[in-house]
Amino acid sequence: MSKLVIVGTVAFDAIETPFGKTDKILGGAATFIGLAASQFKVDSSIVSIVGGDFPQEYLDLLSDRNIDITGVEIVKDGKTFFWSGLYHNDMNSRDTLVTELNVLADFEPVVPEAYRDAEIVMLGNLHPLTQLSVIEQMTTKPKAIILDTMNFWMDNALEDLHKVMKHIDVITINDEEARQLTGEYSLVVAARKIHEMGPQYVVIKKGEHGALLFHKDNAFYAPALPLEEVFDPTGAGDTFAGGFAGYLARTGDTSFENMKNAVIYGSTLASFCVEKFGTQRMETLKADEVRKRLQQFKNLTQFEIKLT
């Protein structure tokens, strides 16, 4: 089993969807990634920052799942990063109502000494130079460095993004971001161009339409499990990344064939995340539920056909 380092936000979210709304609840990319990865019982560590207003019970929630939190800096007189969003009826589009960086504005991640030799590094959506600083702290070359990013950094820090992409193995972005990053509408062509920027593996998330995995001339597609209701999409992409990274850490295998399985696990866990607000569903998720849904995925995609 490999060690896993997770870098990203541990935060407060306030969410409104057609199904209801919340006050401040637990959120943040690193939170969703960590909870998803914990399904694999891996040795993981979250590197993040919170304010003195962050409840101890939320930190306990993470540590109770064997997630190391010694890399979570607590600024006693500071306030935790806060995001608020409103989802529209189709649940694929949203408006950001509030973004308060607070302590995140001065975040300088410090990877705990015990995890600087981690084989898997999951870089959540942060400034590219912040992500790069984590890579530079690793004492041994990881088996896989996975990077998540978004269009904001493409708009405001593209040169820095290109810089960090030269040092990573896997990038996870959505289809809109892949097109923006490359200027190509075809996702196949976009993936090829992204390969040339550094990462050997490109994962393109398509929300309710599944995910694509590219490596050189190889491609793999995993559908999303059809769901009756999507209650809250917040954190689904991070949950996917957590499942993907957690499975790689569990198996220690970073081959293309094994990454196919990692994509399936990521998609499976993301299908649970959207069933309740925030992290609520991931907090109660049991291993037998995951196994049952994996079987549903298998039944959905497996078929026999005679070639004539």
C-alpha positions as CSV (number, residue, x, y, z in Angstrom):
1,M,0.0,0.0,0.0
2,S,1.3,3.5,-0.9
3,K,1.1,6.7,1.1
4,L,-1.1,9.4,-0.2
5,V,-0.6,13.2,0.2
6,I,-3.7,15.3,-0.4
7,V,-3.3,19.1,-0.8
8,G,-6.3,21.4,-1.1
9,T,-8.9,23.4,0.7
10,V,-10.7,22.4,3.9
11,A,-13.5,24.8,4.0
12,F,-17.0,26.0,4.7
13,D,-19.7,25.8,1.9
14,A,-23.2,27.2,1.8
15,I,-25.2,25.6,-1.0
16,E,-28.6,26.2,-2.6
17,T,-30.1,23.8,-5.1
18,P,-33.7,23.1,-6.3
19,F,-33.9,20.6,-3.4
20,G,-33.1,23.1,-0.7
21,K,-30.4,25.1,0.9
22,T,-27.8,25.0,3.7
23,D,-26.1,27.3,6.1
24,K,-22.3,26.9,6.5
25,I,-21.4,23.2,6.2
26,L,-18.2,21.2,5.8
27,G,-16.6,21.5,2.3
28,G,-13.4,22.0,0.5
29,A,-11.6,20.0,-2.2
30,A,-9.2,18.2,0.2
31,T,-12.1,17.2,2.5
32,F,-14.0,15.5,-0.4
33,I,-10.8,13.9,-1.7
34,G,-9.8,12.6,1.7
35,L,-13.2,11.1,2.5
36,A,-13.3,9.3,-0.8
37,A,-9.8,8.0,-0.5
38,S,-10.5,6.8,3.1
39,Q,-12.8,4.1,1.5
40,F,-9.5,2.3,0.6
41,K,-8.0,2.4,4.1
42,V,-4.9,4.0,2.7
43,D,-2.3,5.9,4.7
44,S,-3.2,9.5,3.7
45,S,-2.4,13.0,4.9
46,I,-4.3,16.2,4.2
47,V,-2.2,19.4,3.8
48,S,-4.4,22.5,4.2
49,I,-5.2,25.5,6.3
50,V,-8.2,26.6,8.4
51,G,-9.1,29.4,10.8
52,G,-9.9,29.3,14.5
53,D,-13.6,29.2,13.6
54,F,-13.2,25.7,12.2
55,P,-15.0,23.1,14.5
56,Q,-12.9,20.5,16.1
57,E,-15.6,17.9,15.3
58,Y,-14.8,18.4,11.6
59,L,-11.2,17.7,12.2
60,D,-12.1,14.7,14.3
61,L,-14.3,13.4,11.4
62,L,-11.2,13.3,9.2
63,S,-8.9,11.8,11.8
64,D,-11.5,9.2,12.7
65,R,-11.1,7.9,9.1
66,N,-7.4,7.5,9.7
67,I,-6.6,10.6,7.7
68,D,-3.5,12.3,9.1
69,I,-4.2,16.0,9.8
70,T,-0.9,17.1,11.2
71,G,-0.5,19.0,7.9
72,V,-3.6,21.1,8.5
73,E,-2.5,24.5,9.8
74,I,-4.8,26.2,12.2
75,V,-4.7,30.0,12.3
76,K,-6.3,30.7,15.7
77,D,-7.2,34.4,14.9
78,G,-8.1,33.7,11.3
79,K,-11.3,32.7,9.4
80,T,-11.7,29.6,7.2
81,F,-12.1,29.7,3.5
82,F,-15.8,30.1,2.6
83,W,-17.7,29.5,-0.7
84,S,-21.4,29.9,-1.4
85,G,-23.1,28.7,-4.6
86,L,-26.5,28.5,-6.2
87,Y,-27.3,25.7,-8.6
88,H,-29.8,26.0,-11.4
89,N,-32.5,23.5,-12.3
90,D,-30.4,21.5,-14.7
91,M,-27.7,21.1,-11.8
92,N,-25.0,21.5,-14.5
93,S,-24.6,25.2,-14.1
94,R,-24.2,27.3,-10.9
95,D,-23.5,30.9,-9.8
96,T,-20.9,31.6,-7.2
97,L,-22.5,33.9,-4.7
98,V,-19.6,34.4,-2.2
99,T,-15.9,33.5,-2.2
100,E,-14.0,34.5,0.9
101,L,-10.3,33.4,0.8
102,N,-9.6,34.3,4.4
103,V,-6.6,32.3,5.7
104,L,-6.3,30.6,2.3
105,A,-4.9,33.9,0.9
106,D,-1.6,33.3,2.7
107,F,-1.5,29.5,2.5
108,E,2.0,28.0,2.2
109,P,1.6,24.3,2.4
110,V,4.0,22.2,4.5
111,V,4.0,18.5,3.8
112,P,4.6,16.5,7.1
113,E,8.1,14.9,7.2
114,A,6.5,11.4,7.4
115,Y,4.7,11.9,4.1
116,R,7.5,13.5,2.0
117,D,8.2,10.1,0.5
118,A,4.6,9.4,-0.4
119,E,4.1,7.4,-3.6
120,I,0.9,9.2,-4.6
121,V,0.4,13.0,-4.5
122,M,-3.1,14.5,-5.2
123,L,-2.9,18.2,-5.8
124,G,-6.3,19.7,-5.4
125,N,-7.4,22.9,-7.1
126,L,-5.1,25.7,-5.9
127,H,-2.8,28.3,-7.4
128,P,-0.3,26.4,-9.7
129,L,2.7,27.8,-7.8
130,T,1.2,26.5,-4.5
131,Q,0.9,23.1,-6.1
132,L,4.5,23.3,-7.4
133,S,5.8,24.1,-3.9
134,V,4.4,20.8,-2.7
135,I,6.1,18.8,-5.5
136,E,9.4,20.5,-4.5
137,Q,9.0,19.3,-0.9
138,M,8.9,15.6,-1.8
139,T,12.1,13.8,-1.0
140,T,11.6,10.9,-3.4
141,K,9.9,10.9,-6.8
142,P,6.3,9.8,-6.4
143,K,4.8,7.1,-8.6
144,A,2.1,9.4,-9.6
145,I,1.5,13.2,-9.1
146,I,-2.2,14.0,-9.9
147,L,-3.2,17.6,-10.5
148,D,-6.6,19.1,-10.6
149,T,-7.1,22.6,-11.9
150,M,-9.8,24.9,-13.3
151,N,-10.5,27.6,-15.8
152,F,-9.8,30.4,-13.2
153,W,-6.1,29.5,-13.3
154,M,-6.1,29.2,-17.1
155,D,-7.5,32.8,-17.2
156,N,-5.2,34.2,-14.5
157,A,-2.1,32.1,-14.1
158,L,-1.6,30.2,-17.4
159,E,2.2,30.4,-17.4
160,D,2.4,29.1,-13.9
161,L,0.0,26.3,-14.8
162,H,2.2,25.2,-17.7
163,K,5.1,25.3,-15.4
164,V,3.6,22.8,-12.8
165,M,2.2,20.6,-15.6
166,K,5.7,19.7,-16.7
167,H,6.2,18.0,-13.3
168,I,3.0,15.9,-13.1
169,D,1.9,12.5,-14.3
170,V,-1.9,12.8,-14.3
171,I,-4.2,15.8,-14.8
172,T,-8.0,15.7,-14.1
173,I,-10.1,18.5,-15.6
174,N,-13.6,18.7,-17.1
175,D,-14.4,18.9,-20.8
176,E,-14.9,22.7,-20.8
177,E,-11.5,23.2,-19.2
178,A,-9.8,20.8,-21.6
179,R,-11.1,22.8,-24.5
180,Q,-10.1,26.1,-23.0
181,L,-6.6,24.9,-22.2
182,T,-5.9,23.6,-25.7
183,G,-8.2,25.6,-27.9
184,E,-9.5,22.3,-29.4
185,Y,-13.1,21.2,-29.4
186,S,-12.3,17.5,-30.0
187,L,-11.5,16.0,-26.7
188,V,-9.2,13.4,-28.4
189,V,-7.2,16.2,-29.9
190,A,-7.3,18.2,-26.7
191,A,-5.9,15.2,-24.7
192,R,-3.1,14.8,-27.2
193,K,-2.1,18.5,-26.8
194,I,-2.3,18.2,-23.0
195,H,0.1,15.2,-23.2
196,E,2.6,17.5,-24.9
197,M,2.4,19.9,-22.0
198,G,3.7,17.2,-19.6
199,P,1.2,14.8,-18.1
200,Q,1.3,11.2,-19.4
201,Y,-2.3,10.5,-18.4
202,V,-5.2,12.8,-19.0
203,V,-8.6,12.4,-17.3
204,I,-11.4,14.5,-18.7
205,K,-14.5,14.6,-16.5
206,K,-17.9,15.0,-18.3
207,G,-20.2,15.2,-15.2
208,E,-23.3,13.2,-15.8
209,H,-21.8,11.9,-19.0
210,G,-18.9,10.0,-17.4
211,A,-15.2,10.4,-17.7
212,L,-12.5,9.8,-20.3
213,L,-8.9,8.5,-19.7
214,F,-6.2,9.1,-22.3
215,H,-2.6,7.7,-22.4
216,K,-0.6,8.0,-25.6
217,D,-2.8,6.3,-28.3
218,N,-4.9,4.5,-25.7
219,A,-8.3,5.8,-24.5
220,F,-10.9,4.5,-22.0
221,Y,-14.4,5.7,-21.3
222,A,-16.4,5.2,-18.1
223,P,-20.1,6.2,-18.1
224,A,-21.7,7.9,-15.1
225,L,-24.2,5.7,-13.3
226,P,-27.8,6.9,-14.2
227,L,-29.3,8.4,-11.0
228,E,-32.9,9.2,-10.2
229,E,-32.0,12.4,-8.5
230,V,-28.9,14.6,-8.2
231,F,-29.3,16.4,-4.9
232,D,-26.1,18.5,-4.8
233,P,-23.2,18.2,-7.3
234,T,-20.8,20.1,-5.0
235,G,-17.6,18.1,-4.5
236,A,-18.4,15.4,-7.0
237,G,-15.3,16.1,-9.1
238,D,-13.1,16.1,-6.0
239,T,-14.7,12.9,-4.8
240,F,-13.9,11.4,-8.2
241,A,-10.3,12.5,-7.8
242,G,-10.2,11.0,-4.3
243,G,-11.5,7.7,-5.5
244,F,-9.0,7.7,-8.3
245,A,-6.1,8.6,-6.1
246,G,-7.1,6.4,-3.3
247,Y,-7.4,3.3,-5.5
248,L,-3.9,4.0,-7.0
249,A,-2.5,4.3,-3.5
250,R,-4.3,1.1,-2.4
251,T,-3.0,-0.9,-5.3
252,G,0.4,0.8,-5.8
253,D,-0.1,0.2,-9.6
254,T,0.0,3.2,-11.9
255,S,-0.3,1.4,-15.2
256,F,-2.9,2.4,-17.7
257,E,-4.9,-0.8,-17.2
258,N,-5.1,-0.1,-13.4
259,M,-6.0,3.5,-14.0
260,K,-9.1,2.2,-15.8
261,N,-10.2,0.6,-12.5
262,A,-9.3,3.9,-10.7
263,V,-11.6,5.8,-13.0
264,I,-14.5,3.4,-12.3
265,Y,-13.9,3.7,-8.6
266,G,-13.8,7.5,-8.9
267,S,-17.1,7.5,-10.8
268,T,-18.7,5.1,-8.3
269,L,-17.8,7.3,-5.3
270,A,-18.9,10.5,-7.1
271,S,-22.3,8.9,-7.7
272,F,-22.8,8.7,-3.9
273,C,-21.5,12.2,-3.2
274,V,-24.3,13.9,-5.2
275,E,-27.1,12.2,-3.2
276,K,-27.0,14.6,-0.2
277,F,-25.8,18.1,0.6
278,G,-22.0,18.6,0.9
279,T,-20.1,15.7,2.5
280,Q,-23.1,14.2,4.3
281,R,-23.4,11.1,2.1
282,M,-19.6,10.5,2.1
283,E,-19.6,10.6,5.9
284,T,-21.9,7.6,6.2
285,L,-20.9,5.6,3.2
286,K,-20.2,1.9,3.9
287,A,-18.0,-0.5,2.0
288,D,-20.8,-2.9,1.1
289,E,-22.7,0.0,-0.5
290,V,-19.7,0.7,-2.7
291,R,-19.4,-2.9,-3.7
292,K,-23.1,-3.1,-4.6
293,R,-22.8,0.0,-6.8
294,L,-19.7,-1.3,-8.4
295,Q,-21.7,-4.3,-9.5
296,Q,-24.3,-2.0,-10.9
297,F,-21.5,-0.3,-12.9
298,K,-20.3,-3.7,-14.2
299,N,-23.8,-4.7,-15.2
300,L,-24.3,-1.4,-16.9
301,T,-21.2,-1.6,-19.1
302,Q,-20.6,-5.4,-19.6
303,F,-22.0,-7.1,-22.6
304,E,-21.3,-9.9,-25.1
305,I,-21.6,-9.4,-28.8
306,K,-20.8,-11.6,-31.8
307,L,-18.7,-9.9,-34.4
308,T,-19.7,-10.8,-37.9
